Amino acid sequence: TASNYGLDCFTDVKSAKNPWYLHYVCFAKSREIIQGYSDGTFRPNQTINFAEASKILANAYDLKISSKENAPWYTGYIKAMQDEKYIPPTIQSIEKTLNRGEMAEIIWRILEKKHSEQSPVLLSDPVVTNDSDYADWQEFSGNGYTFFYPSSWYHGVKRSWDYIS
C-alpha cells in the first residue's frame, strides 16, 4: 500500500507539515510514475497541464510509449493517449490545465478502454517535404493549421482541432 512508502522522496514534500498526499507521492516516485523536477522538488501545489498529466497517466497505466529522436519530451506520452482516443474533447492543447473532471474522464477512458469516444488530435506526424516528390513544396503555418503546397494547389494538414473518428 502507499502508506508503506517512505517520507523522503522530494524535498518540498518532506518539508510540508503532514501533507495527506505524502505517501502517495512517494509511492508514485518509487514506481517511476513521477520523477519531479531537477531541483529535487515535486511542487505539489502547482497546477498540472495535459502534457505533464499524459506522462503520469501513461506511466501509471503502462501505455505503449514511442519516442522519436529530437522530439519534445512529452511527444510519446501524448501520442499514446491520442492513439488510444483517451483525450477528452475539452482538451484542445497540450498546455491546457486539467480540472478534476477531465482527469477523471481520462482515467475512465483508460480503465474502460474507451477507444470509440470522440478524441482530439493534438499532435500529428509531420509531412515529409524533402522527399523528391515534394521538393518544390512550401510550408505555411498559422491558426492551428500547417499547409504544404506546390505552386498551383493546396494540401492541408490540420494540426489541432482535428478529431479522430
C-alpha positions in Angstrom: 0.0 0.0 0.0 1.0 3.6 -0.4 1.3 4.1 3.3 4.3 1.7 3.4 6.4 4.1 1.3 9.0 6.5 2.8 8.6 10.1 3.5 11.8 11.3 1.9 11.1 11.3 -1.8 11.1 15.1 -2.6 12.5 18.0 -0.6 9.3 20.0 -0.7 7.1 17.1 0.1 9.2 16.0 3.1 9.3 19.6 4.5 5.5 20.0 4.2 3.7 19.7 7.5 1.9 16.3 7.4 0.5 16.5 3.9 -2.2 14.0 3.1 -0.5 13.2 -0.2 2.9 12.3 1.2 2.8 8.5 0.9 1.0 8.6 -2.5 3.7 10.9 -4.0 6.5 8.7 -2.6 4.8 5.6 -3.9 4.4 7.1 -7.3 8.1 8.1 -7.4 9.2 4.6 -6.2 7.2 3.1 -9.2 8.7 5.7 -11.6 5.3 7.1 -12.4 6.5 10.6 -11.5 10.0 12.0 -11.2 9.6 15.6 -10.1 11.9 18.4 -11.1 15.7 18.5 -11.5 16.0 20.6 -8.3 14.6 17.6 -6.2 11.1 19.1 -5.8 7.7 17.9 -6.7 5.8 21.2 -6.4 2.6 19.5 -5.1 0.6 22.8 -5.1 1.4 23.6 -8.7 -1.3 23.0 -11.3 -0.7 20.3 -14.0 -1.0 20.7 -17.7 -2.1 18.0 -20.2 1.5 17.2 -21.2 2.5 16.5 -17.6 -0.7 14.6 -16.9 -0.1 12.5 -20.0 3.3 11.4 -18.8 2.0 10.4 -15.3 -1.0 8.5 -16.7 1.0 6.8 -19.4 3.5 5.6 -16.8 0.8 4.6 -14.3 -1.2 2.6 -16.8 1.7 1.2 -18.8 0.6 2.7 -22.1 2.9 2.0 -25.1 5.2 4.9 -25.5 7.2 5.5 -28.6 9.9 8.2 -28.7 11.4 10.0 -31.7 14.8 11.5 -31.8 14.8 15.2 -31.2 11.1 15.3 -30.3 9.9 17.2 -27.3 9.8 15.1 -24.0 6.0 14.9 -24.0 5.5 13.7 -27.6 5.5 9.9 -26.9 3.1 10.3 -23.9 0.6 12.5 -25.7 0.8 10.3 -28.9 0.0 7.2 -26.7 -3.1 9.0 -25.2 -4.1 10.3 -28.6 -3.7 6.9 -30.5 -5.9 5.2 -27.9 -8.5 8.1 -28.0 -8.1 8.7 -24.3 -8.1 12.5 -24.6 -11.5 14.2 -23.8 -12.7 16.8 -26.4 -12.4 19.6 -23.8 -8.6 19.3 -24.1 -7.6 21.3 -27.1 -3.9 21.9 -26.4 -1.0 20.2 -24.7 -0.7 23.3 -22.4 -4.3 23.1 -21.1 -4.5 22.9 -17.3 -6.7 20.0 -16.3 -9.6 20.1 -14.0 -10.6 17.1 -11.8 -13.4 16.1 -14.1 -11.1 15.9 -17.1 -8.6 13.9 -15.2 -11.4 11.5 -14.0 -12.6 11.2 -17.6 -9.1 10.3 -18.9 -8.8 7.6 -16.2 -12.2 6.3 -17.0 -11.3 6.1 -20.7 -8.1 4.2 -19.9 -9.6 1.8 -17.4 -12.6 1.0 -19.6 -10.6 1.1 -22.8 -12.9 3.6 -24.4 -11.4 3.7 -27.9 -14.6 4.8 -29.6 -15.2 8.1 -27.9 -14.6 11.5 -29.6 -11.0 12.5 -29.1 -8.9 15.4 -30.4 -5.7 15.1 -32.3 -3.2 17.3 -30.5 0.0 16.1 -32.3 0.3 14.9 -35.8 3.1 13.3 -37.6 4.9 15.8 -39.8 4.5 15.7 -43.5 7.8 14.9 -45.2 8.5 17.7 -47.6 12.1 16.9 -48.5 11.1 13.8 -50.5 11.8 14.1 -54.2 8.0 14.1 -55.0 7.6 17.2 -52.8 10.9 19.0 -53.4 9.2 22.3 -54.6 6.5 22.4 -51.9 6.4 25.2 -49.4 5.0 25.4 -45.9 2.6 27.9 -44.4 1.6 27.7 -40.7 -0.9 29.7 -38.7 -4.1 29.4 -36.6 -3.5 25.7 -35.8 -3.0 24.7 -39.4 0.1 23.8 -41.4 -0.2 23.7 -45.2 2.3 22.2 -47.6 1.6 23.2 -51.2 3.1 23.4 -54.7 2.5 26.4 -56.9 -1.0 25.6 -58.2 -2.9 23.8 -55.3 -3.0 23.3 -51.6 -2.8 20.2 -49.4 -3.7 20.9 -45.8 -2.7 19.1 -42.7 -4.9 20.2 -39.8 -2.8 20.2 -36.6 -5.0 20.8 -33.6 -8.8 20.8 -33.9 -8.9 17.6 -36.0 -10.8 14.7 -34.4 -10.0 11.0 -34.8 -13.1 9.2 -35.9 
